[in-house]
Amino acid sequence: MNLSHFSARSAEVVALENVYLSWAMVFGSMMILDSAASCYFGATGNTRLIFRASLAGQLVSMPMTYLLVFGYYGFPELGMAGSAIGTALGSLTVLLVYLIHTPQALRMAALNEVKALLGKSRKAVRVVSLFKRGLPLGAHDSADEIGNTAILWAISIIGATALAANNFNVILNYIGIIPVIGIANGATILASQAIGQNQHERIVKIAASSLLVALSYVAVVTVLLQTFDREITSFFSLGQYGPDIFELSISVTSYIWCYAVAFAVSFIASGLLQSFQQNTFVFKTRIVTMWCGSVPLAYLIAYNWSVKDGALEMIWISLSTFELGLGVLFAIRLSACIRDQHTQGVTTTTAQ
């Protein structure tokens, strides 16, 4: 609960953050189970169920958040707590959808694994392999989220105008990168299946086609954002908060495409590396890039430049640069993995 104080924001804001964080423990625990179920159904190729579960969660989370925050239609007015509770209800809905479609055999297998762990059975050793594979990925995501939060705190140092404009552009950025995450997940599933079937020659085609689709989508979104930037910004009613926030938001929108392109390269490449069980490499590379590059540079910019100097734009450019560099490192590693698999395949064929 003391983490919020590091943001150097006012006591009123920190108090609201703490309220949300206290509820975050609730929906965070359910999100862990949601992620596990999503991985299972994704591995079996049932991505439509993942979409339906996510959609059901949003259909519950969005209206309940609205009702519980403002207390409409007889619901209690809970403010920040209502926002967190709405998220918790959405996470619970996703979990219920997954449980309904989970095979009975899988439920029993999970229960037996829990019993094996509690009974210290030798069978529990199998769970260790799950932690060995999953821990780097979990640490990767956690370090990524903490780094993004640290960068938001850096932007708050620049001022309230920069923070407000950045929050708006983060929303627009999600429009560009969220579908890319789905494309990358699909590429990871296809690549894993290809590796399991010893069809390593398909990896290059999967990578190229995934990147082509992702960049094509980013191009369309970029054209729309650049063409209708003022109309989109006006749609979110940013003008009522003053011309400074409005104009800064439009200025930063011009740099969103840079990050979206870099993210497409890095995320698709990292997903394909996971197919080759390169989770530890992905984690270590992300840690070094973010905490030795992106985060320190964001604070350097925040302390030495102002809004008028283009500090917020510089932070977005620096984030895009480091993300693209990360993507290049992942691509180089991926090429090495494909080359090694091809060499092993040729050696095996020659030996036979």
C-alpha positions in Angstrom: 0.0 0.0 0.0 3.0 2.3 0.3 4.0 1.9 -3.4 1.7 4.7 -4.4 3.7 7.3 -2.4 6.6 6.9 -4.8 4.6 8.6 -7.5 5.0 12.0 -5.7 1.3 12.8 -6.3 -1.0 14.5 -3.9 -2.4 12.7 -0.9 -5.9 12.7 -2.3 -4.8 10.9 -5.4 -2.6 8.4 -3.5 -5.6 7.6 -1.3 -7.7 6.7 -4.4 -4.9 4.6 -5.7 -4.7 2.6 -2.5 -8.5 2.0 -2.6 -8.1 0.5 -6.1 -5.0 -1.5 -5.2 -6.7 -3.1 -2.2 -9.4 -4.5 -4.6 -6.8 -5.3 -7.2 -5.7 -8.2 -5.0 -9.2 -9.7 -5.5 -9.6 -9.4 -9.3 -5.8 -10.1 -9.8 -6.1 -13.6 -8.3 -9.0 -14.4 -10.7 -7.0 -13.0 -13.6 -4.3 -15.6 -12.9 -6.8 -18.3 -13.3 -8.2 -16.6 -16.4 -4.8 -16.5 -17.9 -4.1 -20.2 -17.2 -7.4 -21.1 -18.8 -6.7 -18.8 -21.8 -3.3 -20.5 -22.3 -5.0 -24.0 -22.3 -7.7 -23.1 -24.8 -5.3 -21.2 -26.9 -3.0 -24.2 -27.0 -5.9 -26.4 -28.2 -6.7 -23.9 -30.9 -10.0 -22.8 -29.4 -9.4 -19.1 -29.7 -13.1 -18.3 -30.4 -13.9 -19.3 -26.8 -11.2 -17.0 -25.6 -12.9 -14.2 -27.5 -16.3 -15.1 -26.2 -15.0 -15.2 -22.6 -13.3 -11.9 -22.9 -16.4 -10.3 -24.5 -18.6 -11.6 -21.7 -16.2 -10.2 -19.2 -16.4 -6.8 -20.9 -20.2 -6.8 -21.1 -20.3 -7.3 -17.4 -17.3 -5.1 -16.4 -18.2 -1.9 -18.3 -21.8 -1.4 -17.2 -21.1 -2.5 -13.6 -18.2 -0.2 -13.3 -20.3 2.7 -14.6 -23.2 1.9 -12.2 -21.0 1.3 -9.1 -18.8 4.3 -9.6 -21.7 6.8 -9.9 -24.4 4.9 -8.0 -27.0 5.0 -10.8 -30.3 3.0 -10.8 -30.2 2.1 -7.1 -26.6 0.8 -7.1 -24.3 2.2 -4.3 -22.0 5.0 -5.2 -18.6 3.6 -4.5 -16.3 5.8 -6.6 -12.8 4.3 -7.1 -13.8 1.1 -5.3 -16.7 0.7 -7.7 -14.3 0.8 -10.6 -12.2 -2.0 -9.1 -15.3 -4.1 -8.1 -16.6 -3.7 -11.7 -13.3 -5.1 -12.9 -13.5 -8.0 -10.4 -17.0 -8.9 -11.6 -15.8 -8.9 -15.2 -12.8 -11.2 -14.3 -15.2 -13.5 -12.4 -17.4 -13.7 -15.5 -14.5 -14.7 -17.7 -13.5 -17.4 -15.2 -17.1 -18.8 -15.2 -17.2 -19.0 -19.0 -14.0 -20.9 -19.0 -15.1 -23.3 -16.2 -18.3 -24.1 -18.1 -16.3 -25.2 -21.1 -13.4 -26.9 -19.3 -13.5 -30.7 -19.8 -14.1 -32.8 -16.7 -10.9 -34.7 -17.3 -8.9 -31.5 -17.1 -10.7 -30.5 -13.9 -9.8 -33.8 -12.3 -6.2 -33.6 -13.5 -5.8 -30.1 -11.9 -7.4 -31.4 -8.7 -5.0 -34.3 -8.6 -2.0 -32.0 -9.1 -3.1 -29.9 -6.2 -3.4 -33.0 -4.0 0.0 -34.2 -5.2 1.5 -30.9 -4.1 -0.2 -30.9 -0.7 0.8 -34.5 -0.2 4.4 -33.9 -1.4 4.0 -36.7 -3.9 6.7 -37.4 -6.5 4.1 -36.6 -9.1 4.2 -33.0 -8.0 7.7 -32.7 -9.6 5.8 -32.3 -12.9 4.5 -29.0 -11.6 8.1 -27.8 -11.3 8.4 -27.8 -15.0 5.4 -25.6 -15.3 7.0 -23.0 -13.0 10.3 -23.3 -14.9 8.5 -22.4 -18.1 6.0 -20.0 -16.7 8.0 -18.0 -14.2 10.1 -16.1 -16.8 6.9 -15.2 -18.7 5.2 -14.0 -15.5 8.2 -12.1 -14.4 8.4 -10.6 -17.9 4.8 -9.3 -17.8 5.2 -8.1 -14.2 8.5 -6.2 -15.0 6.8 -4.8 -18.1 3.8 -3.5 -16.1 6.0 -2.0 -13.4 8.1 -0.3 -16.0 5.1 1.2 -17.7 3.9 2.5 -14.3 7.3 4.0 -13.6 7.1 5.8 -17.0 3.7 7.1 -16.1 5.1 8.5 -12.9 7.9 10.1 -14.9 5.2 11.8 -17.1 3.4 13.0 -14.0 6.6 14.9 -13.1 6.2 16.9 -16.3 2.8 18.1 -15.1 -0.9 17.5 -15.0 -1.3 18.6 -18.7 1.2 16.0 -19.9 -0.4 13.3 -17.7 -3.9 14.0 -19.0 -2.8 14.1 -22.6 -0.8 10.9 -22.2 -3.7 9.0 -20.7 -5.8 9.9 -23.8 -3.1 8.8 -26.1 -2.6 5.5 -24.2 -6.2 4.7 -25.0 -5.6 5.4 -28.7 -2.5 3.4 -28.6 -4.5 0.4 -27.3 -6.5 0.6 -30.5 -3.3 0.0 -32.4 -1.6 -2.7 -30.3 -4.4 -4.8 -28.8 -5.3 -6.6 -32.1 -1.5 -7.1 -32.6 -1.4 -9.0 -29.4 -4.1 -11.4 -30.7 -2.1 -11.8 -34.0 1.0 -12.6 -32.0 -0.8 -15.1 -29.8 -2.1 -16.8 -33.0 1.4 -16.9 -34.4 2.7 -18.5 -31.2 0.1 -21.2 -31.4 0.8 -22.0 -35.0 4.5 -22.0 -34.5 4.2 -24.3 -31.5 2.2 -26.7 -33.5 4.7 -26.6 -36.3 7.6 -27.2 -34.0 5.7 -30.1 -32.4 5.2 -31.6 -35.9 8.9 -31.0 -36.8 7.8 -28.6 -39.6 10.3 -25.9 -38.8 10.2 -24.6 -42.3 6.7 -23.2 -41.6 8.1 -20.8 -38.9 9.4 -18.3 -41.4 6.1 -18.2 -43.3 4.2 -17.8 -40.0 6.4 -15.0 -38.9 6.2 -13.2 -42.2 2.5 -13.5 -42.6 1.8 -12.5 -39.0 4.0 -9.4 -39.3 2.4 -8.5 -42.6 -1.1 -8.7 -41.2 -0.1 -6.8 -38.0 1.6 -4.0 -39.9 -1.2 -3.7 -42.4 -3.7 -3.2 -39.5 -1.3 -0.6 -37.9 -1.1 1.2 -41.2 -4.9 1.5 -41.5 -5.3 2.7 -37.9 -2.4 5.2 -38.4 -4.1 6.7 -41.5 -7.4 7.1 -39.6 -5.7 8.7 -36.5 -3.6 11.1 -38.6 -6.5 12.0 -40.9 -9.2 12.5 -38.1 -7.0 13.4 -35.2 -8.9 16.5 -34.2 -12.3 14.9 -34.7 -11.3 11.9 -32.6 -9.9 14.1 -29.9 -13.0 16.2 -29.9 -15.1 13.1 -29.6 -13.5 12.4 -26.2 -14.4 15.9 -25.1 -10.8 16.8 -24.3 -11.6 20.4 -25.3 -13.5 21.0 -22.2 -10.3 20.6 -20.1 -8.6 23.4 -21.9 -6.7 24.1 -25.2 -3.4 23.0 -23.7 -4.4 19.4 -23.1 -6.3 19.3 -26.4 -3.4 20.5 -28.5 -0.8 18.4 -26.7 -3.0 15.3 -27.2 -3.1 15.9 -31.0 0.6 16.5 -31.1 1.4 13.2 -29.3 -1.1 11.3 -31.6 1.4 11.9 -34.4 3.9 9.5 -32.7 1.6 6.7 -31.8 2.2 4.8 -35.0 6.0 4.6 -34.2 5.3 2.7 -31.0 2.6 0.5 -32.7 5.0 -0.6 -35.4 7.8 -1.3 -32.9 5.4 -3.2 -30.7 4.2 -5.4 -33.6 7.8 -6.4 -34.4 8.8 -7.1 -30.8 5.6 -8.8 -29.6 5.3 -11.2 -32.6 9.0 -12.0 -32.4 8.8 -12.6 -28.6 5.8 -14.9 -29.1 7.6 -17.0 -31.6 10.6 -17.2 -29.3 8.3 -18.7 -26.7 7.5 -21.5 -29.1 11.2 -22.3 -29.0 11.1 -22.3 -25.2 13.2 -19.1 -25.1 11.2 -17.6 -22.2 14.2 -16.8 -20.0 15.9 -14.9 -22.9 12.8 -12.9 -23.5 12.6 -12.0 -19.8 16.2 -11.0 -19.4 16.3 -9.0 -22.6 13.1 -7.1 -21.7 14.4 -6.4 -18.2 17.7 -4.9 -19.5 16.0 -2.9 -22.3 13.3 -1.4 -20.1 15.2 -0.8 -16.8 18.5 0.2 -18.3 17.0 2.1 -21.2 13.3 3.1 -21.4 12.7 4.0 -17.7 15.9 5.9 -17.0 15.6 7.9 -20.2 12.0 8.8 -19.4 13.0 10.3 -16.1 16.0 12.1 -17.7 13.6 13.7 -20.1 11.0 14.5 -17.4 13.6 16.3 -15.2 15.3 18.2 -18.0 12.5 19.2 -20.4 9.0 20.7 -20.1 5.8 20.3 -22.0 6.7 23.3 -24.2 10.0 21.7 -25.0 8.2 18.6 -26.3 9.1 16.3 -23.3 6.0 14.1 -23.8 6.7 13.6 -27.5 10.3 12.8 -26.7 9.3 10.1 -24.2 7.0 8.4 -26.8 9.8 8.5 -29.4 12.3 7.0 -26.9 9.8 4.2 -26.0 9.3 3.4 -29.6 13.1 3.3 -30.2 13.8 0.9 -27.4 10.8 -1.2 -28.3 12.0 -1.5 -31.9 15.5 -2.3 -30.6 14.0 -5.0 -28.5 12.2 -6.4 -31.6 15.4 -6.5 -33.5 17.2 -8.5 -30.7 14.2 -10.9 -30.6 14.3 -11.3 -34.4 18.0 -12.0 -34.4 17.5 -14.7 -31.7 14.6 -16.1 -33.6 16.7 -16.4 -36.7 19.3 -18.3 -34.8 16.7 -20.7 -33.3 15.3 -21.4 -36.8 18.8 -22.0 -38.2 19.7 -24.3 -35.3 16.5 -26.4 -35.8 17.2 -26.6 -39.6 20.8 -27.7 -38.9 19.6 -30.4 -36.5 17.0 -31.6 -39.0 19.6 -31.9 -41.8 22.0 -33.7 -39.4 19.3 -36.2 -38.3 18.3 -36.8 -41.9 21.9 -37.4 -42.9 22.5 -39.8 -40.0 19.4 -41.8 -41.0 
